[in-house]
């Protein structure tokens, strides 16, 4: 009875560490996507013939307590994908910190610029442009993993 009560009380008060998104697991998912072609290039060179995805290594920022993964989408020159779509994912140690940082980022922005930021659990997403195509947003969101 006491152990059952302890389990119920532990469930109150927020998400457990298992519910938080993980930078390494998310990066692995992105690397398993058919669009993935390698690490971030120093120079993108010529436009590819299909939509491609480059993914950085997970970088840690001890000062802010975050892990960061940067992405670069590229595509044929006649598509909007070719216009530098570079979202960054910021993995915070907890949901409260992620929400606080998100609110600080969007507090003074008008509605059109708020589309450049997203949040999910403990992840903040900065889309470098407010008009990132939904297909690219879906790839990123679909790979957020605990």
C-alpha positions in Angstrom: 0.0 0.0 0.0 2.8 2.4 0.9 4.7 1.6 -2.2 1.6 2.2 -4.4 1.1 5.5 -2.8 4.7 6.5 -3.3 4.4 5.6 -7.0 1.2 7.7 -7.4 2.8 10.7 -5.6 6.0 10.4 -7.8 3.8 10.8 -10.8 2.6 14.2 -9.7 4.6 17.3 -10.3 5.9 17.0 -13.8 7.5 14.8 -16.3 10.1 12.2 -15.4 13.5 12.1 -17.1 12.2 9.4 -19.4 9.7 11.8 -20.8 12.3 14.4 -21.8 13.6 14.6 -25.3 17.1 13.4 -25.8 19.6 15.2 -28.1 21.5 12.0 -29.1 18.4 9.9 -29.7 16.9 12.7 -31.8 20.1 13.1 -33.8 20.2 9.4 -34.4 16.6 9.5 -35.7 17.5 12.4 -38.1 20.5 10.4 -39.3 18.2 7.5 -40.2 16.0 9.7 -42.4 16.2 9.1 -46.1 17.1 12.8 -46.6 20.2 12.5 -44.4 23.4 12.8 -46.4 26.1 13.6 -43.7 27.5 16.0 -41.2 27.1 19.8 -41.8 29.2 20.8 -44.8 31.7 23.6 -44.7 30.3 24.7 -48.1 27.0 23.4 -49.5 28.3 23.8 -53.1 25.8 23.2 -55.8 22.1 22.6 -55.2 21.2 18.9 -54.9 18.5 17.4 -57.1 16.4 16.3 -54.1 15.8 17.5 -50.6 18.8 16.6 -48.4 19.5 16.9 -44.7 22.8 17.5 -42.9 23.1 17.1 -39.1 25.7 18.4 -36.7 27.1 16.5 -33.8 25.5 17.1 -30.4 27.2 20.1 -28.8 27.0 20.7 -25.1 26.8 24.2 -23.5 27.6 23.6 -19.8 27.0 27.3 -19.0 23.4 27.1 -20.2 22.8 23.5 -19.4 21.8 22.7 -22.9 22.7 20.3 -25.7 22.3 21.6 -29.3 21.8 19.9 -32.6 22.0 22.1 -35.8 20.4 21.0 -39.1 20.8 22.2 -42.7 18.2 21.3 -45.3 19.0 21.9 -48.9 17.2 21.1 -52.1 16.8 21.9 -55.8 17.3 25.5 -56.7 13.7 26.0 -57.9 12.2 25.0 -54.5 12.0 27.1 -51.3 14.1 24.4 -49.6 17.2 25.8 -51.3 16.9 29.1 -49.4 19.0 28.1 -46.3 16.7 26.2 -44.0 18.8 25.8 -40.9 16.8 24.9 -37.7 18.6 24.4 -34.4 17.3 22.2 -31.6 18.1 23.2 -28.0 17.7 20.5 -25.4 17.2 21.9 -21.9 17.6 19.8 -18.7 13.9 20.2 -17.8 10.6 21.5 -19.1 10.4 24.5 -16.9 13.7 25.9 -18.2 12.7 25.2 -21.8 9.4 27.1 -21.3 11.1 30.0 -19.5 13.7 30.4 -22.4 10.9 30.1 -25.0 8.8 32.8 -23.4 11.9 35.1 -23.2 12.6 34.5 -26.9 9.1 35.2 -28.2 8.0 37.9 -25.7 8.6 40.9 -27.9 8.1 39.3 -31.3 5.1 39.9 -33.5 3.0 36.9 -34.5 4.8 36.4 -37.9 8.2 36.1 -36.2 6.9 33.8 -33.5 6.7 31.1 -36.2 10.5 31.0 -36.0 10.4 29.4 -32.6 8.8 26.2 -31.3 8.8 24.3 -28.1 8.1 20.7 -27.1 8.6 19.3 -23.7 12.3 20.3 -23.0 13.2 21.2 -26.5 13.3 24.7 -28.0 13.4 24.9 -31.8 14.7 27.9 -33.7 13.7 27.9 -37.3 15.9 30.5 -39.0 13.0 31.6 -41.1 9.3 31.9 -40.3 8.3 30.3 -43.6 10.0 26.9 -43.2 7.9 24.4 -45.3 5.7 22.1 -43.3 7.4 19.0 -44.7 10.7 20.1 -43.1 9.0 21.0 -39.8 7.4 17.5 -39.8 10.7 15.8 -40.3 12.2 17.6 -37.3 9.2 17.2 -35.0 8.8 13.5 -36.1 12.3 12.8 -34.9 12.1 14.2 -31.4 12.8 11.2 -29.2 13.0 10.6 -25.5 
